[in-house]
């Protein structure tokens, strides 16, 4: 397909992506985290007053909405591996993370309720997926590895080479899949026994320590267990973990780790944990707030934070004329995965790789962010952006976005982009996936 990244680029993208996965969740050293929490004070989020934007009520879908949903579902038709029922994270390359498999399950639920697939197709896909989840090899026999070969289901390292031990686990990635499992149980309770069977060997309690999210990584042959999560992502994953009875009391609110930074005249939430001291990037961007809204619904704190993250992007467009919708995305050139942010590592509108290097010339208008904010807020700006990016539809799904500097297509086809488009259109019709009508 002409819209796809060439196979060599897909492989290069994944070589970098697995480097990204190595630090998934923005993990930090636990000793530094303990000192920070002992000395920190809490921000009163509600002190800024009401949210400037609030999620819309469900609305009737248009013919264009349904056409856009069908484009997104093409990705899953073309990139599901029949051997395992898993889906490639990037088109055509047989590897995937737990985060992306969670996105697939949300996409599958959305597709069924939008009428894109039959009950038979839904059952076949869910059953194959859960059968594989039940036999996944686990890192150190505790929790799922950060990445798997989607054809064989084997654990892989950062080069997609089979690894008998694995490379560690990401609490954020596991939490995203756990949210999808909860939603599946609620909307289709007949799968509850299969979900519980799949989780029967997972030691979920290991991903939460002293109220915080905990990952695992290798340092030589030794396993270390760092605190995981940055603003937005941490609160999203904590709400997911809480659904399964885990103690995430220190992570579920952003008040202990946030500050306000004025950007484009808007007080925007930022992470107070410095990237240099905690050895992790600190992006404030769209992704976690969109997922909270589309999947679980925004609570009172998240409504305020989300509205300000959105508002800064809209005001940047109003002041500069530059189309602005920033999130994390695969891109079609080195370094292959970037976080386009409102604020990161001390800089406004920074575009950063996992190691903190800035690539501001590669800022993209993120298609999934456009669909997500349009679903939540449904206003003139989000509608205009959807129209502007409509040319990114392809025979293999939605491309990831377009580059701000020259308007060229960021033509990567990725699971998470297309999964969030389906979630967004489901939200338009039905509201958050966790809620049932």
C-alpha positions in Angstrom: 0.0 0.0 0.0 1.5 3.4 -1.0 0.6 4.9 2.4 2.6 2.5 4.4 6.1 3.0 5.6 8.6 0.9 3.7 9.4 -2.4 5.4 12.9 -1.2 6.2 11.5 1.9 7.9 9.0 -0.2 9.8 11.8 -2.3 11.1 13.9 0.7 12.0 10.8 2.2 13.7 10.4 -0.9 15.8 14.1 -1.0 16.7 13.6 2.4 18.1 10.2 1.6 19.5 11.6 -1.2 21.5 14.2 1.2 22.9 11.2 3.3 23.9 9.5 0.3 25.4 12.6 -0.2 27.6 11.7 2.9 29.5 7.9 2.6 29.0 5.9 4.4 31.6 8.6 7.1 32.2 10.1 5.1 35.0 12.2 6.7 37.7 14.5 5.5 40.4 12.5 4.5 43.5 14.9 6.2 46.0 14.4 9.6 44.3 10.7 9.0 44.1 10.5 8.4 47.9 12.4 11.5 48.7 10.2 13.6 46.4 7.0 12.2 47.9 8.2 12.8 51.4 8.9 16.5 50.7 6.1 17.4 48.4 2.9 19.4 48.9 -0.3 19.1 47.1 -1.8 21.5 44.5 -5.5 22.3 44.9 -6.5 21.6 41.3 -10.1 22.9 41.9 -8.6 26.3 42.9 -8.7 27.4 39.3 -12.4 27.0 39.2 -14.6 25.1 36.7 -13.3 23.4 33.6 -13.3 25.7 30.5 -14.5 22.8 28.3 -16.6 19.8 29.3 -17.4 16.6 27.4 -20.4 16.6 25.2 -23.4 14.4 25.5 -23.8 11.5 23.0 -25.0 12.6 19.6 -26.3 11.0 16.4 -23.5 9.9 14.1 -23.2 11.3 10.6 -22.5 9.3 7.5 -19.0 10.8 7.6 -18.5 9.6 11.2 -19.3 6.0 10.1 -17.1 6.3 7.0 -14.2 7.4 9.2 -14.8 4.5 11.5 -14.7 2.0 8.6 -11.3 3.5 7.6 -10.0 2.8 11.1 -11.3 -0.7 11.2 -9.3 -1.5 8.0 -6.2 -1.4 10.0 -7.4 -4.3 12.2 -8.7 -6.3 9.3 -5.2 -6.2 7.7 -2.9 -6.5 10.7 -4.5 -9.1 13.0 -2.3 -12.2 13.2 -4.5 -15.3 12.9 -1.9 -17.5 14.7 -2.5 -15.6 18.0 -5.3 -13.1 17.6 -2.8 -10.3 18.4 -2.4 -7.2 16.3 0.8 -5.5 15.0 1.6 -2.2 16.7 2.8 -0.8 13.4 1.4 -2.1 10.1 3.2 -5.2 8.7 5.7 -5.7 11.5 5.0 -8.7 13.8 5.4 -7.2 17.2 3.3 -5.5 19.8 3.1 -4.1 23.3 0.5 -4.7 26.0 -0.5 -1.0 25.6 -1.4 -1.6 21.9 -3.2 -4.8 22.6 -5.3 -2.9 25.1 -6.0 -0.4 22.3 -7.0 -3.3 20.0 -9.5 -4.6 22.6 -11.1 -1.2 22.9 -11.2 -0.9 19.1 -12.9 -4.3 18.9 -15.5 -3.3 21.5 -16.1 0.0 19.6 -16.4 -1.7 16.2 -19.0 -4.2 17.5 -21.2 -1.5 19.1 -20.8 0.7 16.0 -22.1 -2.2 13.8 -18.9 -2.6 11.9 -18.6 -6.3 12.7 -21.0 -9.0 13.5 -21.4 -10.8 16.8 -19.8 -13.9 15.3 -16.7 -11.9 14.2 -16.5 -10.2 17.6 -16.6 -13.6 19.4 -14.0 -15.1 17.1 -11.6 -12.3 17.7 -12.2 -11.9 21.4 -11.8 -15.7 22.0 -8.6 -15.9 20.0 -7.2 -12.9 21.9 -8.1 -14.2 25.3 -6.7 -17.7 24.5 -3.4 -16.1 23.7 -3.5 -13.9 26.8 -3.9 -17.1 28.9 -0.7 -18.7 27.7 1.6 -15.6 27.4 5.0 -16.3 28.9 5.7 -13.8 31.7 8.8 -11.8 32.7 10.4 -13.6 35.6 7.1 -15.6 35.8 5.4 -12.5 37.3 3.8 -10.2 34.8 3.6 -9.8 31.0 6.8 -8.7 29.2 7.0 -5.3 27.5 6.7 -6.7 24.0 5.7 -9.9 22.2 6.0 -11.4 18.7 2.5 -11.1 17.4 2.8 -14.3 15.3 4.3 -16.6 17.9 3.3 -14.9 21.2 6.9 -15.2 22.4 8.6 -12.6 24.5 11.0 -10.4 22.6 13.7 -7.9 23.4 14.2 -4.4 21.9 15.3 -5.8 18.6 12.3 -8.1 18.3 14.5 -11.1 19.0 13.0 -13.9 21.1 14.0 -13.6 24.8 13.3 -16.5 27.1 13.4 -14.2 30.2 12.0 -11.0 28.6 13.1 -7.5 29.3 10.7 -6.3 32.1 7.2 -5.1 32.5 5.5 -1.7 32.1 2.8 -1.0 34.7 1.3 1.6 32.4 1.0 -0.8 29.5 -0.5 -3.5 31.7 -2.9 -1.0 33.2 -4.3 -0.1 29.8 -5.0 -3.7 29.0 -6.6 -4.2 32.4 -8.9 -1.3 31.7 -10.0 -3.0 28.5 -10.5 -6.3 30.3 -12.8 -4.5 32.8 -14.8 -2.9 30.0 -15.1 -6.2 28.2 -16.4 -7.9 31.4 -18.9 -5.1 31.9 -20.2 -4.9 28.3 -19.9 -8.6 27.5 -20.0 -10.5 30.8 -20.0 -13.9 29.0 -16.2 -13.4 28.6 -15.6 -12.9 32.3 -14.4 -16.5 33.0 -11.9 -16.2 30.1 -10.6 -12.9 31.3 -10.1 -14.3 34.8 -8.4 -17.4 33.4 -6.1 -15.2 31.4 -5.1 -13.2 34.5 -4.9 -16.2 36.8 -1.1 -16.4 36.7 -0.4 -12.6 36.6 0.8 -11.3 40.0 -1.0 -7.9 39.6 0.0 -6.8 43.1 3.6 -6.5 42.0 2.8 -3.5 39.8 1.8 -1.3 42.7 4.1 -0.5 45.7 3.3 1.9 48.6 0.5 3.6 46.6 2.5 4.1 43.4 2.8 2.2 40.1 5.9 -0.1 39.8 7.6 -1.4 36.6 10.4 -3.9 36.2 13.5 -3.6 34.1 16.8 -5.4 33.8 20.1 -3.8 34.8 22.6 -6.5 33.7 21.1 -9.7 35.0 19.4 -8.0 38.0 15.8 -6.9 38.0 15.0 -3.4 39.3 11.6 -2.1 40.2 11.3 1.7 39.5 8.3 3.9 40.1 6.4 4.5 36.8 4.3 7.2 35.3 4.3 10.9 34.5 1.5 13.4 34.7 -1.7 12.3 33.0 -0.4 8.8 32.1 0.2 8.1 35.8 -3.4 9.1 36.8 -4.8 7.1 33.8 -3.0 3.9 34.8 -3.8 4.4 38.5 -7.6 4.5 37.8 -7.2 1.3 35.8 -5.2 -0.4 38.6 -7.8 0.7 41.1 -10.4 -1.1 39.2 -8.6 -4.3 40.1 -8.2 -3.5 43.8 -4.6 -2.3 43.7 -3.3 0.3 46.1 -2.5 3.3 43.9 -3.5 6.0 46.4 -0.4 8.1 45.7 -0.8 8.1 41.9 -4.5 8.5 41.3 -4.5 12.3 41.8 -2.1 14.6 40.1 -2.1 17.1 42.9 1.1 15.7 44.6 3.3 15.9 41.5 2.0 18.8 39.5 2.5 22.6 39.1 1.0 25.2 36.8 2.9 26.6 33.8 1.3 29.5 31.9 1.4 28.7 28.1 -0.5 30.8 25.6 -2.2 32.6 28.5 -3.4 29.3 30.0 -2.3 27.7 33.3 -1.4 24.2 32.1 -0.6 21.3 34.4 3.0 20.2 34.3 5.0 17.5 36.2 7.2 19.0 38.9 9.5 16.0 38.8 12.4 17.3 36.8 13.6 15.2 33.9 17.3 15.6 34.9 16.8 14.5 38.5 14.4 11.7 37.8 15.9 10.5 34.5 12.6 10.5 32.6 10.9 12.9 30.2 8.0 14.9 31.5 5.6 15.6 28.7 2.2 17.2 29.1 0.2 16.3 26.0 -3.2 15.1 24.8 -3.0 11.3 25.0 -3.8 10.4 28.6 -6.6 12.9 29.0 -8.2 11.6 25.8 -8.0 8.0 27.0 -9.5 8.9 30.4 -12.3 10.7 28.7 -13.1 8.2 26.0 -12.8 5.1 28.2 -13.6 5.9 31.8 -15.0 9.4 31.7 -13.3 12.5 33.2 -13.6 13.0 36.9 -13.7 16.5 38.3 -9.9 16.9 38.5 -9.3 15.4 35.0 -12.0 17.7 33.5 -10.0 20.7 34.6 -6.6 19.4 33.5 -7.9 18.1 30.2 -9.6 21.4 29.3 -6.4 23.3 29.9 -4.3 21.0 27.9 -6.8 21.4 25.1 -7.2 25.1 25.5 -3.4 25.8 25.2 -3.4 24.0 21.8 -6.4 26.0 20.5 -4.9 29.3 21.7 -1.6 28.5 20.0 -3.6 28.1 16.7 -5.5 31.3 17.4 -2.4 33.3 18.1 0.0 31.8 15.4 -2.3 30.3 12.8 -0.4 27.0 13.2 -2.7 23.9 13.4 -1.9 22.4 16.8 -2.9 19.0 18.2 0.0 17.3 20.0 0.4 13.8 21.4 2.7 10.9 21.2 3.1 9.3 17.8 5.1 7.0 15.6 6.7 9.1 12.8 8.1 8.0 9.4 11.7 9.0 10.0 14.3 8.9 12.7 13.9 8.8 15.6 10.6 7.1 14.7 8.6 7.8 17.9 8.2 11.2 19.5 6.2 13.0 22.2 4.9 16.3 20.7 3.9 18.2 23.9 2.4 21.4 25.3 5.3 21.4 27.7 8.1 19.0 28.4 11.5 19.0 30.1 11.2 22.7 30.9 10.2 23.8 27.4 7.0 24.9 25.8 5.8 23.0 22.8 8.8 20.6 23.0 9.0 17.6 20.8 11.1 15.0 22.6 12.3 11.4 22.2 12.5 9.0 25.1 16.0 10.1 25.9 15.0 13.8 26.1 16.5 15.0 22.8 14.3 17.7 21.1 13.1 17.4 17.6 10.8 20.4 17.3 11.1 20.5 13.5 9.2 17.1 13.5 6.2 18.3 15.4 3.1 16.7 14.0 -0.6 17.5 14.0 -1.8 14.2 15.6 -4.8 12.6 13.9 -5.8 10.6 16.9 -5.7 13.7 19.1 -7.9 15.5 16.6 -10.5 12.7 16.7 -10.2 12.4 20.4 -10.7 16.1 21.2 -13.5 16.4 18.6 -15.3 13.5 20.3 -14.9 15.1 23.7 -15.6 18.8 22.9 -17.2 18.8 19.4 -16.4 22.5 18.5 -15.5 24.6 15.5 -11.8 24.1 15.9 -11.9 20.3 16.3 -14.3 20.0 13.4 -12.1 22.1 11.2 -9.1 19.9 12.0 -11.0 16.8 11.2 -11.8 18.2 7.8 -8.2 19.3 7.3 -6.8 15.9 8.0 -9.4 13.9 6.0 -6.8 13.3 3.3 -5.0 11.0 5.8 -7.5 8.2 5.2 -5.9 5.3 3.3 -6.7 1.8 2.1 -4.9 0.5 5.2 -6.4 2.8 7.8 -5.6 6.3 9.1 -2.1 7.7 8.9 -0.7 9.2 12.0 -0.8 12.9 11.1 1.0 15.6 9.2 4.1 17.6 9.9 3.6 21.2 11.1 6.6 22.6 9.3 5.6 21.6 5.7 2.2 19.9 5.9 3.7 16.6 4.6 2.0 13.4 5.6 3.3 11.4 8.6 2.2 8.3 6.8 2.9 5.7 9.4 0.0 3.3 9.9 -0.2 2.4 13.6 -2.6 0.4 15.8 -3.0 3.1 18.5 -3.9 5.8 15.9 -6.7 3.7 14.5 -7.8 2.3 17.8 -8.3 5.8 19.2 -10.3 6.9 16.2 -12.7 4.0 16.8 -12.9 4.8 20.5 -13.6 8.5 19.6 -16.4 7.7 17.3 -17.9 5.2 19.8 -17.8 8.0 22.4 -19.7 10.4 20.0 -22.5 7.9 19.9 -22.5 6.3 23.3 -20.2 8.1 25.7 -17.3 6.5 27.7 -16.8 2.8 27.1 -16.8 2.1 30.8 -20.3 3.4 31.1 -23.3 1.5 29.8 -26.5 3.0 28.6 
